[in-house]
Amino acid sequence: MKRRAALALLVLFGVACRPAGEGASGVAADPLAEPRALVEQGRYDEALAVLGDAADAEALFLVGRAWAGKARTAPLPAPAPGGSTAGLLLKDEERRALDAFERAVAMRPDHAGAHLAIAALLTPYALERAAAERAALARARRSRRPPEPPPRVASGPDAGVERVLREYGSAVQGDPASLEAVESLIRFARSAGRLQEASAAFQELVRRDRENPDVLVRYGDFLAGEKGDPDAALAQYAQALIWRPDDGATKLKMADIYLDLAAAHIARQEWASAQARLLQARRYAADPRSRQAGRLSEQEAYLQQIRGAQPGR
């Protein structure tokens, strides 16, 4: 009995001596749990009231999220006289969100979420500005005059493509395991026509999700299409087939590339190289009913006809 009483006193003493804010499990309660939940529920004004004068990076990040949430339903600002910057005006709520995110980054430079939020907030403005710059350059070429100065975000920061690329890059570095940040960087870089940056981001995505054949196929599609690098695309498709050897759709993509390369060799009268490409295409156009098998038969017949018509053959 005495031993049980002593143990009970020790337990009671331990509970009484726990620091304030510590739960029954002995783990400190999250002081930002309530405002975080309010932000997730879309109750932004309540979250801002609870956060008050946020003093640390994570609290500032939540303040920024709350203001960014309010911005989604806020009316657009009135355009400047003449309407020249109508698409480049930050809403007041966006400016408040941006200020909170930037203060969070100043306090914690590796805050991946804040960097990602800044990039997401500025992305539409950066793309609008890039489009305006391209239009100004096209007008200058037609009129043979110097291009107009690039537009800037009214009442706000530099929202150019370079700034947004830096923010996405910082988000990627700040969270070495995140796929969201890399995917966002890929989308933005492609939209902005920054193919080198998009390719580098795809390489990072492949590194982080290395056993996913879908990622390899997506990278191959990008290389074959926008980047115009068929040989690099073939390498990615081949890697995807290691993980998914029965992927018929990817094999047909490879067949198409080899057939395109063969056609280019035929156009330059490089018969041996064309024949080599057709042999490679045959490995991947196994389905005789496929469009690629039809192309292969046509090119092989044409090449045989040309080579058979040459003197000495």
Backbone bond lengths (Angstrom), bond angles and torsions (degrees), N, CA, C in turn:
res aa  C-N    CA-C-N  psi(-1)  N-CA   C-N-CA  omega(-1)  CA-C   N-CA-C  phi
1 M - - - 1.463 - - 1.512 110.87 -
2 K 1.342 116.06 -43.02 1.466 118.40 -179.43 1.525 110.99 -62.86
3 R 1.348 115.56 -38.08 1.472 118.77 -179.63 1.516 110.95 -65.56
4 R 1.379 116.61 -42.02 1.467 119.90 178.73 1.520 110.30 -62.16
5 A 1.326 117.34 -42.38 1.475 120.88 179.77 1.516 111.28 -62.70
6 A 1.322 116.55 -39.68 1.467 119.49 179.62 1.521 110.90 -65.27
7 L 1.356 116.91 -41.87 1.466 120.27 178.61 1.522 111.30 -63.38
8 A 1.350 115.72 -40.36 1.462 119.30 178.86 1.515 111.08 -62.56
9 L 1.313 117.33 -40.40 1.466 120.49 178.36 1.528 111.21 -64.59
10 L 1.344 116.11 -40.03 1.469 119.27 178.32 1.517 111.51 -62.66
11 V 1.359 116.21 -41.39 1.474 119.75 179.10 1.510 110.51 -63.73
12 L 1.332 115.91 -46.79 1.468 119.18 179.68 1.513 111.40 -62.20
13 F 1.326 116.05 -39.49 1.458 120.08 -179.88 1.531 110.55 -65.07
14 G 1.361 115.74 -39.86 1.469 119.58 -179.95 1.504 111.78 -64.33
15 V 1.370 116.62 -40.66 1.461 119.87 178.63 1.507 110.57 -64.97
16 A 1.323 116.15 -42.67 1.469 119.56 -177.79 1.508 112.12 -66.06
17 C 1.341 116.71 -27.55 1.463 119.61 -175.72 1.513 113.72 -92.99
18 R 1.356 118.22 1.69 1.467 118.83 177.91 1.515 110.14 -65.18
19 P 1.344 118.76 142.56 1.465 120.94 177.91 1.517 110.73 -61.68
20 A 1.321 114.76 151.76 1.466 119.91 177.33 1.511 109.52 -60.10
21 G 1.355 116.36 138.77 1.461 120.58 179.70 1.505 113.20 90.05
22 E 1.354 117.15 -2.03 1.460 119.74 179.38 1.514 109.61 -93.35
23 G 1.316 118.79 131.92 1.453 122.99 -177.45 1.506 112.46 -77.03
24 A 1.333 113.94 179.21 1.459 119.47 -177.65 1.519 111.54 -63.05
25 S 1.313 118.58 -25.94 1.457 121.33 179.84 1.512 112.95 -79.61
26 G 1.315 116.98 -4.43 1.451 120.79 -177.72 1.505 113.66 86.66
27 V 1.343 118.64 2.05 1.459 123.10 179.04 1.518 109.19 -96.76
28 A 1.319 116.18 131.45 1.455 120.39 -177.96 1.528 110.55 -60.60
29 A 1.315 116.62 136.52 1.462 120.89 178.43 1.523 110.04 -70.78
30 D 1.327 116.04 147.76 1.463 121.73 179.96 1.526 108.62 -79.80
31 P 1.338 118.14 113.42 1.463 119.33 -178.26 1.525 113.35 -67.40
32 L 1.356 116.69 -15.90 1.464 120.03 -179.06 1.527 112.03 -102.12
33 A 1.332 116.81 8.16 1.460 119.47 -177.53 1.524 111.22 -60.94
34 E 1.326 117.46 -43.14 1.464 120.54 -177.54 1.529 112.01 -66.08
35 P 1.347 119.29 -53.64 1.473 117.17 179.77 1.522 112.96 -64.17
36 R 1.333 116.90 -31.63 1.473 118.81 177.68 1.530 110.28 -64.25
37 A 1.319 115.77 -42.51 1.463 119.67 178.17 1.525 111.00 -64.37
38 L 1.321 117.04 -39.07 1.467 120.67 179.32 1.531 110.99 -64.43
39 V 1.325 116.45 -40.19 1.470 120.10 177.58 1.522 109.79 -64.13
40 E 1.328 117.28 -44.86 1.458 120.55 179.75 1.525 111.49 -61.22
41 Q 1.339 116.85 -31.51 1.461 121.38 -179.88 1.525 112.97 -85.03
42 G 1.336 117.54 -2.06 1.454 120.61 -179.36 1.515 113.51 79.01
43 R 1.320 118.17 15.76 1.468 122.10 179.30 1.528 108.01 -95.88
44 Y 1.335 113.97 70.25 1.457 120.48 -168.08 1.525 113.21 -69.27
45 D 1.311 118.43 -42.22 1.460 120.01 -179.79 1.528 110.74 -62.70
46 E 1.316 116.83 -40.43 1.462 119.98 178.08 1.530 110.54 -64.63
47 A 1.324 116.58 -40.34 1.464 120.21 178.77 1.518 110.70 -62.28
48 L 1.326 116.46 -43.90 1.466 120.02 -179.81 1.523 110.86 -64.42
49 A 1.326 117.08 -37.03 1.460 120.11 178.45 1.526 110.92 -64.75
50 V 1.321 116.75 -40.62 1.467 120.21 179.62 1.525 111.05 -69.26
51 L 1.337 116.89 -39.72 1.462 120.97 -177.38 1.522 111.96 -69.84
52 G 1.318 117.55 -34.51 1.454 121.30 178.02 1.520 111.75 56.73
53 D 1.327 115.96 -132.74 1.466 121.51 177.88 1.524 108.68 -87.05
54 A 1.333 115.22 85.26 1.465 120.17 -177.76 1.522 110.53 -59.72
55 A 1.346 115.21 138.09 1.463 118.99 -173.61 1.521 113.28 -121.71
56 D 1.327 119.14 -3.05 1.463 119.79 179.07 1.524 109.46 -130.66
57 A 1.320 115.35 168.65 1.463 120.75 -171.40 1.520 112.36 -61.69
58 E 1.329 117.52 -43.36 1.456 119.43 -176.44 1.521 111.26 -68.74
59 A 1.331 116.80 -38.28 1.461 119.83 177.22 1.525 110.88 -65.56
60 L 1.323 116.84 -40.48 1.462 120.52 177.21 1.525 110.87 -63.79
61 F 1.318 116.50 -36.93 1.460 120.45 177.33 1.523 110.37 -61.08
62 L 1.326 116.92 -41.60 1.465 120.32 177.85 1.527 111.21 -67.81
63 V 1.337 117.26 -36.82 1.468 120.28 175.18 1.529 109.41 -59.40
64 G 1.336 116.00 -45.88 1.462 119.59 178.40 1.506 112.61 -61.37
65 R 1.323 117.26 -41.27 1.464 120.27 178.71 1.527 111.11 -63.27
66 A 1.328 115.66 -39.26 1.461 119.13 179.79 1.527 111.02 -64.39
67 W 1.335 116.53 -45.80 1.468 119.30 178.93 1.527 111.32 -66.73
68 A 1.321 116.75 -37.49 1.474 119.30 177.19 1.513 110.44 -64.22
69 G 1.332 117.05 -37.51 1.460 120.08 176.18 1.515 111.88 -63.84
70 K 1.331 116.73 -42.42 1.467 120.38 178.11 1.528 110.40 -64.41
71 A 1.343 116.92 -32.17 1.468 120.32 -178.00 1.518 112.11 -65.54
72 R 1.333 116.87 -27.81 1.466 119.23 -176.68 1.524 112.85 -64.71
73 T 1.314 117.29 -25.25 1.467 120.49 179.61 1.520 112.36 -111.29
74 A 1.329 117.14 1.60 1.470 120.13 -179.98 1.520 110.17 -77.45
75 P 1.348 118.02 147.80 1.469 119.86 178.73 1.516 111.47 -68.44
76 L 1.324 115.50 154.79 1.457 120.23 176.96 1.517 110.20 -68.14
77 P 1.339 117.61 145.80 1.465 119.57 177.04 1.516 111.04 -70.01
78 A 1.317 115.16 155.79 1.468 119.99 177.85 1.517 109.36 -67.33
79 P 1.331 118.34 135.48 1.466 120.01 -179.85 1.515 111.81 -66.97
80 A 1.325 115.12 155.74 1.459 120.55 176.39 1.518 109.48 -66.95
81 P 1.332 117.95 161.11 1.470 120.50 178.08 1.531 110.74 -52.91
82 G 1.296 114.94 130.58 1.456 119.63 -177.83 1.512 112.90 91.46
83 G 1.344 116.35 -17.98 1.466 120.56 175.41 1.509 114.76 70.45
84 S 1.363 118.73 15.08 1.454 120.04 -174.36 1.523 112.84 -69.09
85 T 1.337 117.94 -23.49 1.455 120.14 -179.01 1.516 111.32 -117.71
86 A 1.320 117.05 25.68 1.468 120.33 -174.87 1.519 111.56 -57.23
87 G 1.330 117.01 -37.24 1.455 119.43 -178.43 1.508 113.75 -86.16
88 L 1.340 117.94 0.89 1.462 121.53 -174.64 1.517 111.76 -120.70
89 L 1.301 117.68 26.03 1.457 122.03 -179.78 1.528 109.81 -100.02
90 L 1.321 116.71 119.34 1.452 120.22 174.83 1.525 110.29 -73.28
91 K 1.311 115.88 136.47 1.451 119.39 172.05 1.528 108.70 -68.30
92 D 1.329 115.77 155.90 1.467 119.13 177.95 1.522 110.71 -59.19
93 E 1.332 116.84 -40.66 1.460 120.43 179.11 1.533 111.62 -63.65
94 E 1.321 116.37 -35.52 1.462 119.45 178.16 1.522 110.99 -68.23
95 R 1.336 116.19 -38.81 1.465 118.91 178.01 1.529 110.73 -63.70
96 R 1.328 116.66 -40.13 1.456 120.04 177.76 1.535 110.87 -65.43
97 A 1.318 116.03 -41.22 1.463 119.57 177.91 1.520 110.68 -63.14
98 L 1.317 116.50 -45.77 1.455 120.90 -178.90 1.523 110.85 -61.61
99 D 1.325 116.28 -41.38 1.460 119.71 178.75 1.528 111.01 -60.99
100 A 1.331 116.88 -43.03 1.469 120.19 179.78 1.524 110.98 -65.61
101 F 1.328 117.26 -43.10 1.466 120.21 179.29 1.526 110.89 -63.45
102 E 1.319 116.98 -42.81 1.466 119.89 -179.28 1.524 111.65 -66.30
103 R 1.319 117.70 -35.43 1.462 120.74 175.99 1.528 110.44 -67.83
104 A 1.334 116.57 -36.72 1.462 119.73 176.50 1.522 110.61 -63.29
105 V 1.329 117.10 -42.88 1.467 121.12 179.08 1.515 111.01 -66.85
106 A 1.336 117.48 -36.56 1.463 120.03 178.48 1.528 110.77 -62.92
107 M 1.334 115.96 -35.57 1.461 119.92 179.54 1.526 111.85 -79.75
108 R 1.339 116.16 -33.13 1.462 120.31 -179.17 1.514 108.87 -139.74
109 P 1.330 117.44 89.69 1.471 120.65 -174.16 1.520 115.09 -58.82
110 D 1.330 118.13 -20.46 1.466 119.95 -179.10 1.521 112.49 -96.52
111 H 1.330 117.67 18.79 1.470 121.02 -179.27 1.525 108.54 -75.26
112 A 1.323 116.11 94.18 1.467 121.28 -175.13 1.519 111.54 -60.46
113 G 1.324 117.24 -40.54 1.461 120.18 -178.51 1.507 112.81 -62.16
114 A 1.331 117.12 -40.50 1.462 120.43 179.97 1.523 110.84 -68.50
115 H 1.331 117.09 -42.01 1.470 119.90 177.00 1.529 110.41 -60.94
116 L 1.313 116.33 -43.79 1.465 120.64 -179.73 1.525 110.52 -64.01
117 A 1.329 116.51 -39.12 1.468 120.40 179.83 1.527 111.21 -66.84
118 I 1.333 117.32 -39.77 1.466 120.41 177.04 1.522 109.96 -61.43
119 A 1.329 115.40 -47.28 1.465 119.64 -179.06 1.523 111.07 -61.03
120 A 1.331 116.93 -44.09 1.468 120.14 -179.50 1.519 111.02 -64.04
121 L 1.339 116.86 -39.29 1.465 120.20 -179.25 1.527 111.40 -65.98
122 L 1.329 116.11 -39.70 1.474 120.00 -175.50 1.528 113.77 -88.33
123 T 1.325 117.76 -11.61 1.467 120.26 -176.24 1.526 113.47 -53.76
124 P 1.341 120.40 -51.42 1.477 117.90 -178.00 1.521 112.91 -62.01
125 Y 1.321 117.08 -33.39 1.458 120.06 179.58 1.526 110.64 -71.42
126 A 1.337 116.59 -39.09 1.463 119.57 178.61 1.521 110.99 -64.78
127 L 1.327 117.10 -41.34 1.463 120.16 179.26 1.523 110.90 -68.04
128 E 1.333 117.10 -37.80 1.465 120.84 177.06 1.522 110.45 -63.16
129 R 1.338 114.80 -43.25 1.460 118.84 179.69 1.529 110.98 -65.09
130 A 1.348 116.60 -42.23 1.459 119.88 179.55 1.524 110.86 -62.37
131 A 1.338 116.83 -39.76 1.466 120.28 177.61 1.523 110.74 -64.41
132 A 1.340 116.60 -40.88 1.464 119.99 178.55 1.527 110.85 -64.49
133 E 1.336 116.86 -38.05 1.468 120.01 178.52 1.522 111.06 -65.10
134 R 1.341 116.11 -41.98 1.473 119.13 178.84 1.527 111.01 -64.07
135 A 1.333 116.67 -40.32 1.462 120.04 178.97 1.520 110.68 -64.75
136 A 1.341 116.53 -41.28 1.469 120.21 179.42 1.525 110.63 -64.48
137 L 1.329 116.70 -39.27 1.462 120.10 179.04 1.526 110.84 -66.01
138 A 1.328 116.16 -39.97 1.470 119.59 178.88 1.530 110.43 -64.21
139 R 1.340 116.48 -41.93 1.475 119.32 178.36 1.520 110.85 -64.03
140 A 1.337 115.79 -38.80 1.463 119.45 -179.86 1.526 111.10 -64.90
141 R 1.326 116.65 -37.70 1.464 119.62 179.19 1.524 110.98 -66.88
142 R 1.337 115.09 -39.28 1.471 117.99 179.50 1.527 111.61 -67.99
143 S 1.330 115.89 -38.45 1.470 119.28 -176.43 1.520 113.13 -93.47
144 R 1.344 116.13 -6.44 1.465 122.19 -178.22 1.528 111.27 59.11
145 R 1.323 115.65 37.95 1.464 121.61 175.88 1.523 109.08 -117.23
146 P 1.341 117.53 160.28 1.476 119.40 175.85 1.524 110.19 -60.82
147 P 1.324 117.60 144.05 1.470 119.60 -179.75 1.522 112.00 -65.55
148 E 1.321 115.90 152.44 1.457 121.35 178.15 1.528 109.52 -68.10
149 P 1.346 117.45 153.36 1.470 118.79 176.06 1.513 110.14 -62.38
150 P 1.340 117.16 144.84 1.473 119.56 -177.57 1.520 111.32 -64.83
151 P 1.322 117.70 143.40 1.467 120.26 177.70 1.518 110.46 -70.08
152 R 1.319 116.61 153.51 1.451 122.56 177.52 1.522 109.23 -121.77
153 V 1.309 115.58 161.60 1.447 119.56 177.77 1.524 108.50 -71.13
154 A 1.328 116.65 124.05 1.450 119.99 -179.59 1.524 110.57 -68.19
155 S 1.308 116.81 137.61 1.464 122.94 177.90 1.523 111.60 54.09
156 G 1.313 116.94 39.61 1.452 118.47 -177.48 1.515 111.90 -158.78
157 P 1.327 117.52 -170.15 1.460 123.08 -174.18 1.516 111.96 -87.16
158 D 1.310 114.49 -178.54 1.453 119.71 171.38 1.523 107.69 -67.27
159 A 1.303 116.65 119.89 1.466 121.13 179.99 1.510 110.28 -117.26
160 G 1.322 116.32 33.88 1.449 119.52 -179.54 1.512 112.83 -76.39
161 V 1.314 115.48 172.88 1.456 121.84 -177.88 1.521 111.28 -59.58
162 E 1.331 116.79 -41.00 1.470 119.83 -177.82 1.518 111.18 -61.43
163 R 1.340 115.97 -42.94 1.470 118.93 179.57 1.528 110.70 -60.95
164 V 1.309 116.75 -44.73 1.460 119.91 -176.96 1.527 110.53 -68.04
165 L 1.328 117.39 -38.75 1.463 120.08 176.45 1.526 110.78 -60.75
166 R 1.331 116.92 -40.53 1.464 120.15 178.67 1.523 110.90 -62.98
167 E 1.336 115.99 -42.79 1.468 119.01 -178.59 1.528 111.22 -65.58
168 Y 1.327 116.62 -43.56 1.468 118.73 176.83 1.526 110.22 -62.52
169 G 1.334 116.73 -41.34 1.458 120.40 178.51 1.520 112.08 -61.27
170 S 1.338 116.88 -40.86 1.471 120.42 178.16 1.525 110.73 -66.17
171 A 1.327 116.73 -36.34 1.468 119.95 177.35 1.526 110.42 -64.77
172 V 1.332 117.09 -40.51 1.467 121.13 178.86 1.526 109.98 -63.93
173 Q 1.333 117.05 -43.72 1.461 120.33 -179.29 1.524 111.33 -69.89
174 G 1.337 116.82 -34.20 1.450 120.41 -176.43 1.513 113.74 -69.69
175 D 1.322 117.24 -24.35 1.468 120.82 179.41 1.525 108.46 -131.90
176 P 1.332 117.47 92.61 1.472 121.02 -174.77 1.518 114.32 -63.76
177 A 1.324 118.55 -13.06 1.468 120.24 -178.07 1.518 112.92 -104.75
178 S 1.336 118.38 -8.49 1.457 121.13 -173.30 1.526 111.62 -72.76
179 L 1.330 115.32 132.94 1.464 120.24 170.98 1.522 110.43 -93.64
180 E 1.335 117.30 -27.94 1.467 121.41 -177.39 1.520 111.39 -60.23
181 A 1.339 116.69 -45.63 1.464 119.63 -177.97 1.528 110.96 -63.38
182 V 1.331 116.99 -40.93 1.472 120.06 -179.19 1.521 110.09 -68.37
183 E 1.317 117.08 -42.38 1.467 120.28 178.20 1.529 110.28 -61.11
184 S 1.322 116.83 -41.16 1.464 120.48 179.85 1.523 110.66 -64.54
185 L 1.333 116.50 -41.03 1.461 120.38 177.87 1.520 110.81 -62.44
186 I 1.332 117.16 -41.55 1.472 120.60 178.59 1.521 110.42 -60.84
187 R 1.336 116.57 -47.99 1.471 119.86 -178.77 1.523 111.12 -59.93
188 F 1.323 116.19 -45.82 1.468 118.66 -177.54 1.523 111.03 -66.59
189 A 1.326 117.21 -47.21 1.463 119.84 -177.66 1.528 110.97 -60.13
190 R 1.312 117.94 -39.63 1.462 120.02 178.27 1.525 110.72 -67.00
191 S 1.334 116.96 -42.32 1.469 120.18 179.59 1.518 111.30 -63.54
192 A 1.342 116.21 -33.86 1.463 120.48 -178.86 1.524 112.49 -86.47
193 G 1.325 117.35 -0.86 1.461 120.00 -179.67 1.514 113.65 74.53
194 R 1.335 117.57 20.76 1.462 121.55 -179.99 1.535 108.40 -97.63
195 L 1.328 114.20 82.22 1.454 120.08 -170.89 1.521 113.31 -70.69
196 Q 1.334 118.06 -33.24 1.459 119.64 178.79 1.519 110.56 -64.34
197 E 1.343 115.72 -44.12 1.459 119.91 179.40 1.530 110.92 -66.19
198 A 1.334 116.07 -37.95 1.465 119.44 178.11 1.524 110.51 -64.38
199 S 1.327 116.85 -41.36 1.459 120.66 179.65 1.526 110.78 -63.89
200 A 1.330 116.45 -42.89 1.470 120.01 178.59 1.526 110.56 -62.99
201 A 1.330 116.89 -38.84 1.460 120.37 178.78 1.529 110.87 -67.13
202 F 1.332 117.09 -39.08 1.464 119.98 175.88 1.533 110.39 -60.61
203 Q 1.325 116.82 -40.93 1.460 120.07 179.02 1.526 110.67 -62.04
204 E 1.334 116.27 -39.03 1.462 120.11 177.69 1.530 110.41 -67.21
205 L 1.329 116.55 -38.42 1.464 119.95 178.28 1.520 110.57 -64.16
206 V 1.323 117.26 -41.61 1.464 121.20 177.10 1.527 109.91 -61.48
207 R 1.325 116.89 -40.30 1.472 120.26 179.82 1.527 110.93 -64.78
208 R 1.339 116.94 -38.93 1.463 120.11 -176.39 1.526 112.58 -80.55
209 D 1.312 116.60 -24.53 1.468 120.57 -177.40 1.526 108.11 -128.61
210 R 1.310 114.67 54.10 1.469 121.78 -164.62 1.520 114.62 -65.97
211 E 1.305 119.05 -22.70 1.458 120.64 -178.09 1.524 112.87 -99.65
212 N 1.314 116.50 18.15 1.461 121.24 -178.37 1.530 109.15 -104.17
213 P 1.335 118.58 105.10 1.471 119.52 -177.96 1.528 112.57 -65.22
214 D 1.334 118.29 -25.46 1.465 120.03 179.26 1.521 111.00 -62.81
215 V 1.316 117.08 -38.67 1.466 120.99 178.00 1.526 110.23 -64.18
216 L 1.324 116.42 -43.26 1.463 120.13 178.74 1.526 111.56 -62.53
217 V 1.328 116.90 -40.24 1.464 120.38 178.60 1.531 110.32 -66.72
218 R 1.328 117.08 -42.53 1.470 120.09 177.49 1.525 110.98 -59.46
219 Y 1.318 116.70 -43.40 1.461 119.98 178.87 1.523 109.70 -64.42
220 G 1.321 116.39 -40.96 1.463 119.08 176.84 1.519 112.16 -61.12
221 D 1.333 116.88 -41.97 1.468 120.34 178.05 1.525 110.78 -60.62
222 F 1.334 116.25 -42.32 1.469 120.58 178.67 1.532 110.56 -62.25
223 L 1.325 116.23 -45.71 1.470 120.07 -178.77 1.526 111.39 -65.17
224 A 1.326 116.57 -39.64 1.459 120.15 -178.93 1.519 111.77 -71.93
225 G 1.329 116.69 -32.68 1.460 120.89 -176.32 1.508 113.08 -94.84
226 E 1.326 116.48 -86.16 1.472 120.75 -174.18 1.522 112.98 -61.46
227 K 1.326 116.66 -41.74 1.473 119.27 -174.92 1.516 111.79 -79.77
228 G 1.323 118.44 -23.43 1.460 120.34 178.73 1.513 113.73 65.63
229 D 1.338 116.96 39.70 1.466 121.84 -178.58 1.536 108.20 -125.88
230 P 1.327 116.92 81.24 1.474 119.46 -173.94 1.518 114.01 -62.72
231 D 1.329 117.25 -37.44 1.461 118.86 -178.82 1.528 111.12 -64.90
232 A 1.336 117.01 -40.92 1.466 120.09 176.84 1.520 110.81 -66.00
233 A 1.335 116.48 -35.59 1.468 119.91 177.16 1.519 110.76 -63.45
234 L 1.320 116.39 -42.90 1.460 120.02 179.13 1.522 111.46 -59.21
235 A 1.327 116.81 -37.67 1.463 120.45 179.54 1.529 110.83 -63.93
236 Q 1.332 117.01 -40.48 1.469 119.97 179.49 1.529 111.01 -68.95
237 Y 1.334 115.92 -42.30 1.465 118.97 178.26 1.535 110.56 -61.53
238 A 1.330 116.60 -39.86 1.464 120.16 179.89 1.526 110.62 -63.26
239 Q 1.341 117.13 -38.96 1.465 120.72 176.38 1.521 110.87 -63.21
240 A 1.333 116.02 -40.59 1.465 119.80 179.03 1.521 111.17 -62.03
241 L 1.319 116.90 -37.19 1.462 120.31 -179.43 1.524 112.37 -69.35
242 I 1.315 117.59 -22.02 1.467 119.52 175.06 1.524 109.80 -63.71
243 W 1.348 115.06 -41.27 1.458 119.82 -179.28 1.531 111.80 -81.79
244 R 1.354 116.24 -27.73 1.462 119.83 -176.54 1.523 108.45 -138.84
245 P 1.334 116.96 75.04 1.470 120.77 -171.96 1.522 114.80 -65.17
246 D 1.326 118.64 -17.53 1.460 120.28 -179.11 1.528 112.25 -97.76
247 D 1.316 117.56 20.37 1.471 122.28 -177.75 1.534 109.19 -78.74
248 G 1.326 115.37 91.30 1.465 120.03 -177.39 1.510 113.63 -65.22
249 A 1.336 117.74 -35.89 1.467 120.43 -178.69 1.520 111.10 -63.53
250 T 1.336 116.60 -41.36 1.469 119.85 179.26 1.524 110.71 -68.19
251 K 1.312 117.40 -37.49 1.465 119.86 177.41 1.531 111.00 -61.41
252 L 1.320 116.53 -39.19 1.471 119.18 179.04 1.527 111.13 -68.55
253 K 1.343 117.20 -33.95 1.470 119.27 174.75 1.526 110.34 -62.18
254 M 1.333 116.15 -41.80 1.457 119.53 177.98 1.528 110.78 -64.70
255 A 1.315 116.54 -40.34 1.466 119.71 178.20 1.523 110.49 -60.56
256 D 1.333 117.21 -43.31 1.461 120.61 179.05 1.521 111.61 -59.92
257 I 1.327 116.54 -42.30 1.468 119.28 179.95 1.526 110.44 -64.09
258 Y 1.318 116.91 -45.94 1.467 119.23 179.27 1.528 111.13 -62.28
259 L 1.315 117.50 -37.17 1.465 120.63 178.60 1.523 111.06 -67.70
260 D 1.336 116.67 -38.62 1.474 119.72 176.48 1.518 110.72 -64.20
261 L 1.339 116.19 -41.98 1.466 119.31 178.67 1.526 110.72 -65.47
262 A 1.330 116.50 -38.65 1.468 119.57 177.67 1.519 110.84 -63.23
263 A 1.330 116.72 -41.52 1.463 120.06 179.39 1.521 111.16 -62.15
264 A 1.341 115.92 -37.96 1.469 118.82 178.35 1.527 110.68 -65.85
265 H 1.328 117.31 -39.98 1.466 119.93 177.70 1.533 110.61 -65.04
266 I 1.321 117.45 -40.48 1.464 120.65 179.00 1.527 109.91 -61.97
267 A 1.330 116.22 -41.94 1.468 119.46 179.47 1.519 111.68 -61.44
268 R 1.335 116.80 -29.63 1.473 120.45 179.35 1.530 111.51 -95.50
269 Q 1.357 116.10 8.35 1.466 122.76 180.00 1.530 112.64 59.90
270 E 1.340 114.69 34.73 1.463 120.50 177.49 1.539 107.29 -98.34
271 W 1.326 115.16 78.68 1.451 120.39 -167.80 1.529 113.48 -65.39
272 A 1.307 117.43 -41.42 1.467 119.66 -178.18 1.534 111.03 -65.62
273 S 1.316 115.13 -42.58 1.467 118.85 178.80 1.522 110.71 -65.47
274 A 1.320 116.21 -38.98 1.462 119.88 178.05 1.520 110.64 -62.07
275 Q 1.347 115.87 -43.41 1.463 119.83 179.66 1.527 110.97 -61.37
276 A 1.342 116.62 -40.28 1.468 120.15 179.98 1.521 110.87 -63.38
277 R 1.329 116.49 -41.08 1.464 119.48 179.43 1.528 111.38 -66.86
278 L 1.325 116.91 -37.04 1.461 119.51 179.11 1.529 111.35 -66.62
279 L 1.330 115.81 -36.50 1.462 118.69 176.36 1.528 110.79 -63.11
280 Q 1.344 116.62 -38.77 1.463 120.37 176.81 1.522 111.04 -66.93
281 A 1.323 116.19 -39.57 1.460 119.91 179.27 1.526 110.93 -62.95
282 R 1.325 116.67 -36.18 1.467 120.39 -177.90 1.529 111.09 -61.28
283 R 1.328 118.21 -30.51 1.470 121.63 179.91 1.526 111.69 -63.51
284 Y 1.353 116.43 -27.74 1.465 119.82 -172.20 1.531 113.30 -112.11
285 A 1.328 117.21 -7.85 1.471 120.51 177.37 1.524 108.82 -104.67
286 A 1.316 115.32 55.93 1.463 119.83 -172.66 1.520 113.28 -74.14
287 D 1.323 117.15 -26.89 1.467 120.56 -178.35 1.532 108.74 -78.94
288 P 1.314 118.42 112.65 1.473 120.12 -176.51 1.524 112.92 -66.00
289 R 1.349 117.37 -16.37 1.467 120.41 179.67 1.529 112.34 -87.55
290 S 1.310 117.38 -6.57 1.470 120.15 -175.33 1.524 111.46 -76.73
291 R 1.318 114.67 155.76 1.469 120.87 175.75 1.528 110.02 -60.33
292 Q 1.322 116.93 -36.69 1.462 120.56 -178.31 1.528 111.27 -66.05
293 A 1.338 116.42 -37.30 1.466 119.15 177.67 1.526 110.69 -65.01
294 G 1.337 116.19 -35.98 1.464 119.78 176.53 1.514 111.51 -65.27
295 R 1.341 116.10 -44.09 1.477 119.93 177.44 1.529 110.60 -60.77
296 L 1.331 115.58 -41.67 1.465 119.85 -178.59 1.526 110.74 -61.89
297 S 1.304 117.00 -44.68 1.471 120.16 -179.94 1.517 110.73 -61.89
298 E 1.334 116.87 -42.83 1.466 120.63 -179.66 1.520 111.21 -63.14
299 Q 1.338 117.11 -44.71 1.469 119.53 -177.71 1.523 111.16 -70.39
300 E 1.318 117.58 -37.78 1.470 119.69 177.65 1.529 110.59 -64.04
301 A 1.337 116.13 -41.34 1.466 119.38 179.60 1.523 110.54 -65.09
302 Y 1.331 116.19 -41.95 1.467 119.98 -179.77 1.524 110.34 -64.52
303 L 1.340 115.97 -44.67 1.456 119.33 -179.19 1.526 110.72 -64.11
304 Q 1.306 117.91 -39.14 1.470 121.15 178.28 1.521 110.54 -64.99
305 Q 1.331 115.84 -38.86 1.460 119.60 179.46 1.525 110.82 -65.53
306 I 1.330 116.44 -44.54 1.465 120.78 -178.87 1.521 110.35 -64.39
307 R 1.313 115.70 -48.42 1.447 119.01 -177.29 1.532 111.77 -68.58
308 G 1.326 115.88 -31.46 1.464 118.86 178.37 1.516 111.97 -71.75
309 A 1.325 116.76 -27.11 1.462 121.18 -179.47 1.513 112.56 -81.35
310 Q 1.351 117.82 -10.63 1.470 119.64 -177.93 1.528 110.55 -74.38
311 P 1.332 117.70 143.43 1.472 121.00 179.71 1.529 110.83 -57.95
312 G 1.330 114.76 142.38 1.462 119.62 176.20 1.509 113.61 85.77
313 R 1.336 117.91 1.62 1.476 120.88 -179.73 1.531 110.62 -107.71
